[in-house]
Amino acid sequence: MSGDARRESIVRAALPVFARLGRDGAGTDEIARAAGVSQPYVIRLFGGKDTLFLAVIDDLFDRISEALTMSQPAPTDTRLAVMLAAYRDVTDDPVIAHMAVQAVAAAISDDEVRQRVRARIHELHKMVWAAAGGDTDAVREFFGTVTLIDMVAALDVPELLGPGW
């Protein structure tokens, strides 16, 4: 397995650990066990838990961006609805929704995480803005719904979304 493939494997194994325990609660020992590698190997590849956490954030947003990009060919009048459905599909995996919440939570007290999350959300915002044709209200509604979806998943209260969701 190449170095890039090993890094990706560790990032994928770290995602559910960080999603469940958060950046401060997760340890490199647990992440190494989940990845099937030694803890020193994790440190050697990433330099530490904080760099690995940033890599997991990037992986999370890459998944979301990919899902939203795949929705772009939809007709203009339904594009945001299709993008929102794509977001829901990605976050049907509660690990993804939990990680989104953990990333924002860590951003509160960590400047480097805040800068990364801010940049990645800005990328999503540009994509949604373009799909909405610059309709500010539609963009706000989209991100408001995305935030609600993440909170509902994190708190396990699907009834808040109402019937039909």
KAPE-V628121 format. One record per residue. PSI is psi in whole degrees, -180 to 180 (NA if undefined). Layout:
# KAPE-V628121
psi->PSI
psi->PSI
This chain:
# KAPE-V628121
psi->134
psi->164
psi->-41
psi->-41
psi->-38
psi->-43
psi->-47
psi->-40
psi->-42
psi->-40
psi->-45
psi->-36
psi->-32
psi->-27
psi->-53
psi->-28
psi->-49
psi->-37
psi->-38
psi->-41
psi->-13
psi->170
psi->-43
psi->-29
psi->-25
psi->143
psi->155
psi->-26
psi->-47
psi->-40
psi->-43
psi->-44
psi->-44
psi->-33
psi->-12
psi->32
psi->174
psi->154
psi->-42
psi->-31
psi->-41
psi->-46
psi->-40
psi->-40
psi->-35
psi->-16
psi->-15
psi->173
psi->-36
psi->-41
psi->-39
psi->-41
psi->-43
psi->-38
psi->-37
psi->-40
psi->-45
psi->-42
psi->-44
psi->-52
psi->-30
psi->-42
psi->-45
psi->-47
psi->-43
psi->-44
psi->-42
psi->-37
psi->-38
psi->-21
psi->-12
psi->-34
psi->-6
psi->152
psi->148
psi->-43
psi->-15
psi->3
psi->-47
psi->-38
psi->-40
psi->-41
psi->-40
psi->-40
psi->-38
psi->-41
psi->-44
psi->-40
psi->-45
psi->-43
psi->5
psi->-25
psi->108
psi->-24
psi->-40
psi->-48
psi->-42
psi->-39
psi->-37
psi->-43
psi->-42
psi->-38
psi->-45
psi->-41
psi->-44
psi->-30
psi->-22
psi->-40
psi->3
psi->115
psi->-41
psi->-42
psi->-43
psi->-45
psi->-41
psi->-49
psi->-43
psi->-46
psi->-43
psi->-38
psi->-36
psi->-41
psi->-45
psi->-41
psi->-44
psi->-40
psi->-46
psi->-40
psi->-46
psi->-42
psi->-31
psi->-1
psi->30
psi->12
psi->101
psi->-43
psi->-40
psi->-39
psi->-44
psi->-44
psi->-42
psi->-54
psi->-30
psi->-42
psi->-41
psi->-44
psi->-43
psi->-43
psi->-45
psi->-44
psi->-41
psi->-43
psi->-44
psi->-37
psi->-5
psi->54
psi->65
psi->-22
psi->-19
psi->-22
psi->-16
psi->176
psi->152
psi->-3
psi->NA
